[in-house]
Amino acid sequence: MKVKNMTSTKGNKIANQFIITDDNNDMTFQSYDSCIAKKIHNGLIYLDEYYWDYSVTTGKYRNQFLGEGIAETRKKIKTGEYILTNLN
């Protein structure tokens, strides 16, 4: 398992925002003590049903992790492409 701080656009490490990569290459975005999103190596993406849109800061780094904005994320939740579940 590998844990790395997310980085700003200037390349600085961001406190309390982490990407965790496990031995299967599944990646989890963690904000403070909460898992927000998980990318599974087979292409599935899970979002925590409670924390996925918890705050502006969480949203900023969730967007960075997913590579998209909030409108696209909401659309993918609505169509079932992203799965809401309890990650915590």
PyRosetta script that sets phi, psi and omega in degrees:
from pyrosetta import init, pose_from_sequence

init()
pose = pose_from_sequence("MKVKNMTSTKGNKIANQFIITDDNNDMTFQSYDSCIAKKIHNGLIYLDEYYWDYSVTTGKYRNQFLGEGIAETRKKIKTGEYILTNLN")
pose.set_psi(1, 141.6)
pose.set_omega(1, -178.6)
pose.set_phi(2, -130.8)
pose.set_psi(2, 133.1)
pose.set_omega(2, 179.1)
pose.set_phi(3, -119.9)
pose.set_psi(3, 128.7)
pose.set_omega(3, 178.6)
pose.set_phi(4, -132.6)
pose.set_psi(4, 142.2)
pose.set_omega(4, 171.8)
pose.set_phi(5, -69.0)
pose.set_psi(5, 144.9)
pose.set_omega(5, 170.7)
pose.set_phi(6, -70.4)
pose.set_psi(6, 160.6)
pose.set_omega(6, -178.4)
pose.set_phi(7, -120.8)
pose.set_psi(7, 151.3)
pose.set_omega(7, 177.3)
pose.set_phi(8, -76.9)
pose.set_psi(8, 174.0)
pose.set_omega(8, 177.9)
pose.set_phi(9, -64.1)
pose.set_psi(9, -19.9)
pose.set_omega(9, 177.4)
pose.set_phi(10, -91.3)
pose.set_psi(10, 0.3)
pose.set_omega(10, 177.8)
pose.set_phi(11, 89.6)
pose.set_psi(11, 7.6)
pose.set_omega(11, 178.9)
pose.set_phi(12, -83.8)
pose.set_psi(12, 142.6)
pose.set_omega(12, 176.4)
pose.set_phi(13, -67.5)
pose.set_psi(13, 137.1)
pose.set_omega(13, 179.5)
pose.set_phi(14, -100.0)
pose.set_psi(14, 124.0)
pose.set_omega(14, 179.0)
pose.set_phi(15, -67.0)
pose.set_psi(15, 141.9)
pose.set_omega(15, 172.9)
pose.set_phi(16, 69.2)
pose.set_psi(16, 12.4)
pose.set_omega(16, 177.5)
pose.set_phi(17, -126.8)
pose.set_psi(17, 114.3)
pose.set_omega(17, -170.2)
pose.set_phi(18, -127.7)
pose.set_psi(18, 151.1)
pose.set_omega(18, 167.4)
pose.set_phi(19, -116.6)
pose.set_psi(19, 124.1)
pose.set_omega(19, -178.9)
pose.set_phi(20, -110.6)
pose.set_psi(20, 124.9)
pose.set_omega(20, 178.6)
pose.set_phi(21, -113.6)
pose.set_psi(21, 125.0)
pose.set_omega(21, -179.5)
pose.set_phi(22, -94.2)
pose.set_psi(22, -177.1)
pose.set_omega(22, -176.2)
pose.set_phi(23, -66.7)
pose.set_psi(23, -17.9)
pose.set_omega(23, 177.0)
pose.set_phi(24, -92.1)
pose.set_psi(24, 4.3)
pose.set_omega(24, -174.6)
pose.set_phi(25, 68.1)
pose.set_psi(25, 20.2)
pose.set_omega(25, 169.7)
pose.set_phi(26, -76.5)
pose.set_psi(26, 140.2)
pose.set_omega(26, -177.0)
pose.set_phi(27, -118.3)
pose.set_psi(27, 134.9)
pose.set_omega(27, 178.6)
pose.set_phi(28, -121.4)
pose.set_psi(28, 133.3)
pose.set_omega(28, 172.0)
pose.set_phi(29, -94.6)
pose.set_psi(29, 123.0)
pose.set_omega(29, 178.9)
pose.set_phi(30, -118.2)
pose.set_psi(30, 129.6)
pose.set_omega(30, 175.4)
pose.set_phi(31, -113.3)
pose.set_psi(31, 118.6)
pose.set_omega(31, -172.8)
pose.set_phi(32, 55.0)
pose.set_psi(32, -120.0)
pose.set_omega(32, -177.3)
pose.set_phi(33, -103.0)
pose.set_psi(33, 10.6)
pose.set_omega(33, -175.2)
pose.set_phi(34, -114.7)
pose.set_psi(34, 134.3)
pose.set_omega(34, 172.3)
pose.set_phi(35, -78.8)
pose.set_psi(35, 128.2)
pose.set_omega(35, -175.1)
pose.set_phi(36, -103.8)
pose.set_psi(36, -45.7)
pose.set_omega(36, -176.1)
pose.set_phi(37, -147.4)
pose.set_psi(37, 151.8)
pose.set_omega(37, 179.1)
pose.set_phi(38, -137.8)
pose.set_psi(38, 127.3)
pose.set_omega(38, 174.9)
pose.set_phi(39, -104.0)
pose.set_psi(39, 119.1)
pose.set_omega(39, 179.7)
pose.set_phi(40, -90.3)
pose.set_psi(40, 145.5)
pose.set_omega(40, -176.2)
pose.set_phi(41, -58.1)
pose.set_psi(41, -20.4)
pose.set_omega(41, 178.9)
pose.set_phi(42, -87.1)
pose.set_psi(42, 4.0)
pose.set_omega(42, 175.8)
pose.set_phi(43, 102.9)
pose.set_psi(43, -10.7)
pose.set_omega(43, 178.2)
pose.set_phi(44, -72.4)
pose.set_psi(44, 145.6)
pose.set_omega(44, 176.3)
pose.set_phi(45, -126.8)
pose.set_psi(45, 127.8)
pose.set_omega(45, 178.1)
pose.set_phi(46, -112.7)
pose.set_psi(46, 141.4)
pose.set_omega(46, 174.3)
pose.set_phi(47, -121.8)
pose.set_psi(47, 141.2)
pose.set_omega(47, 176.8)
pose.set_phi(48, -66.9)
pose.set_psi(48, 129.4)
pose.set_omega(48, -174.2)
pose.set_phi(49, -63.5)
pose.set_psi(49, -24.9)
pose.set_omega(49, -179.3)
pose.set_phi(50, -100.7)
pose.set_psi(50, -45.0)
pose.set_omega(50, -170.7)
pose.set_phi(51, -92.5)
pose.set_psi(51, -7.5)
pose.set_omega(51, -172.5)
pose.set_phi(52, -59.0)
pose.set_psi(52, -29.3)
pose.set_omega(52, 180.0)
pose.set_phi(53, -128.1)
pose.set_psi(53, 46.9)
pose.set_omega(53, -170.4)
pose.set_phi(54, -74.0)
pose.set_psi(54, -40.4)
pose.set_omega(54, -176.5)
pose.set_phi(55, -153.2)
pose.set_psi(55, 170.3)
pose.set_omega(55, 178.1)
pose.set_phi(56, -61.4)
pose.set_psi(56, -44.0)
pose.set_omega(56, -179.3)
pose.set_phi(57, -64.9)
pose.set_psi(57, -46.0)
pose.set_omega(57, 176.7)
pose.set_phi(58, -57.3)
pose.set_psi(58, -44.9)
pose.set_omega(58, 179.9)
pose.set_phi(59, -61.6)
pose.set_psi(59, -41.2)
pose.set_omega(59, 179.6)
pose.set_phi(60, -58.4)
pose.set_psi(60, -48.2)
pose.set_omega(60, -177.6)
pose.set_phi(61, -80.5)
pose.set_psi(61, -26.4)
pose.set_omega(61, 171.5)
pose.set_phi(62, -62.8)
pose.set_psi(62, -45.2)
pose.set_omega(62, 178.0)
pose.set_phi(63, -58.5)
pose.set_psi(63, -42.8)
pose.set_omega(63, 178.4)
pose.set_phi(64, -62.9)
pose.set_psi(64, -44.5)
pose.set_omega(64, -179.7)
pose.set_phi(65, -61.3)
pose.set_psi(65, -43.2)
pose.set_omega(65, -178.2)
pose.set_phi(66, -84.6)
pose.set_psi(66, -18.2)
pose.set_omega(66, -179.4)
pose.set_phi(67, 74.5)
pose.set_psi(67, 35.0)
pose.set_omega(67, -178.0)
pose.set_phi(68, -159.4)
pose.set_psi(68, 169.9)
pose.set_omega(68, 177.7)
pose.set_phi(69, -91.5)
pose.set_psi(69, 174.0)
pose.set_omega(69, -176.0)
pose.set_phi(70, -63.1)
pose.set_psi(70, -36.6)
pose.set_omega(70, -179.2)
pose.set_phi(71, -62.6)
pose.set_psi(71, -42.4)
pose.set_omega(71, 179.0)
pose.set_phi(72, -66.6)
pose.set_psi(72, -40.1)
pose.set_omega(72, 178.3)
pose.set_phi(73, -62.1)
pose.set_psi(73, -46.5)
pose.set_omega(73, 178.5)
pose.set_phi(74, -60.3)
pose.set_psi(74, -40.1)
pose.set_omega(74, 178.7)
pose.set_phi(75, -62.1)
pose.set_psi(75, -43.6)
pose.set_omega(75, -178.9)
pose.set_phi(76, -69.4)
pose.set_psi(76, -30.9)
pose.set_omega(76, 173.6)
pose.set_phi(77, -66.4)
pose.set_psi(77, -46.1)
pose.set_omega(77, -178.0)
pose.set_phi(78, -61.2)
pose.set_psi(78, -39.3)
pose.set_omega(78, -178.6)
pose.set_phi(79, -83.3)
pose.set_psi(79, -6.6)
pose.set_omega(79, -180.0)
pose.set_phi(80, 87.5)
pose.set_psi(80, 3.4)
pose.set_omega(80, 177.9)
pose.set_phi(81, -67.1)
pose.set_psi(81, -36.0)
pose.set_omega(81, 173.2)
pose.set_phi(82, -105.2)
pose.set_psi(82, 142.6)
pose.set_omega(82, -175.6)
pose.set_phi(83, -108.9)
pose.set_psi(83, 123.0)
pose.set_omega(83, 173.9)
pose.set_phi(84, -83.9)
pose.set_psi(84, 129.8)
pose.set_omega(84, -179.3)
pose.set_phi(85, -155.0)
pose.set_psi(85, 175.4)
pose.set_omega(85, 177.3)
pose.set_phi(86, -89.8)
pose.set_psi(86, 107.7)
pose.set_omega(86, 178.2)
pose.set_phi(87, -94.1)
pose.set_psi(87, -0.5)
pose.set_omega(87, -176.0)
pose.set_phi(88, -119.5)
pose.dump_pdb("model.pdb")
